[in-house]
């Protein structure tokens, strides 16, 4: 069974940076495009950034210019570098395939942006 394990979240002040990691078991990174998603309290989960198997990227308007998605297929890991963080970036962050296939969500990693 494929597993996704997110890490790297934490508490950071506005304007700060974090780097999230998503370790994927199996060979899904060599097959699928991947995405980072987030879910803030009381809101639906939203797509933040995607990366294709060839390295093509796309971002939600709300994070464009601040976040960078990357992948290392050899390490089966997807990254999300988050700079210039804002309080509205506070959420639980998840990775998964994009578009979604039948892979269970991981536990996510909490990102809290607050002074």
C-alpha positions in Angstrom: 0.0 0.0 0.0 1.3 3.4 -1.0 2.0 5.7 1.9 2.6 9.5 2.0 4.3 11.0 5.0 4.5 14.8 5.3 6.9 16.6 7.5 8.5 20.0 8.1 5.7 22.1 9.4 5.8 24.3 12.5 5.1 27.7 13.9 6.7 30.6 12.1 6.3 34.4 12.2 4.8 36.3 9.3 7.5 36.8 6.6 9.3 33.6 7.6 10.0 30.4 5.7 9.5 26.7 5.9 10.3 23.7 3.8 7.9 20.9 3.7 8.8 17.3 2.6 6.6 14.5 1.5 8.1 11.0 1.4 6.2 8.6 -0.8 6.5 4.8 -0.7 6.4 2.8 -3.8 7.0 4.2 -7.2 4.2 6.8 -7.5 6.6 9.7 -8.1 7.8 8.1 -11.3 4.2 7.6 -12.5 2.1 10.5 -11.3 2.2 14.3 -11.2 2.1 15.4 -7.6 0.5 18.2 -5.7 0.6 20.0 -2.4 -2.8 20.7 -0.9 -3.8 22.5 2.3 -6.8 22.7 4.5 -7.4 25.6 6.9 -9.9 25.3 9.8 -13.4 25.4 8.7 -12.5 25.4 5.0 -12.3 22.9 2.2 -9.0 21.3 1.2 -7.5 23.3 -1.7 -4.7 22.7 -4.2 -1.6 24.8 -3.7 0.9 23.6 -6.2 1.5 20.9 -8.7 4.6 19.3 -10.4 4.6 16.9 -13.3 6.9 14.0 -13.8 8.9 16.2 -16.1 9.2 19.0 -13.6 6.5 21.4 -14.9 5.0 23.4 -12.1 1.8 25.3 -11.5 0.7 27.4 -8.5 -2.5 28.8 -6.9 -2.6 32.5 -7.3 -2.5 33.0 -3.6 1.0 31.4 -3.3 2.5 32.3 -6.7 5.9 33.9 -6.3 6.2 32.8 -2.7 6.1 29.0 -2.8 8.2 26.6 -4.9 7.4 22.9 -5.5 10.2 20.4 -6.4 10.6 16.7 -6.6 13.4 14.2 -6.2 12.3 11.0 -7.8 15.4 9.2 -6.7 14.5 10.0 -3.0 10.8 9.5 -3.7 10.3 12.9 -2.1 8.3 16.0 -3.0 9.2 19.4 -1.4 7.4 22.7 -0.9 9.6 25.7 -0.1 7.4 28.4 1.4 8.7 31.9 1.7 7.2 35.2 2.8 4.6 33.3 4.8 1.4 35.0 5.8 -1.2 34.2 8.5 -3.6 33.1 5.8 -1.2 30.3 4.9 -2.0 28.7 8.2 -3.3 25.2 7.5 -2.6 21.5 7.5 -0.5 20.7 4.4 -0.8 17.4 2.5 0.7 15.9 -0.6 -0.9 13.6 -3.0 -1.2 12.8 -6.7 -2.6 15.3 -9.1 -5.1 14.7 -10.3 -6.2 12.5 -7.4 -6.2 8.8 -7.7 -7.1 6.2 -5.0 -4.2 6.9 -2.6 -5.0 7.6 1.0 -4.2 11.0 2.4 -1.3 11.1 4.9 -1.5 12.7 8.3 -0.4 16.1 6.9 1.9 18.6 8.6 0.6 21.7 10.5 1.8 25.1 9.4 1.0 28.0 11.7 1.9 31.5 10.8 1.5 33.9 13.7 3.4 36.5 15.6 
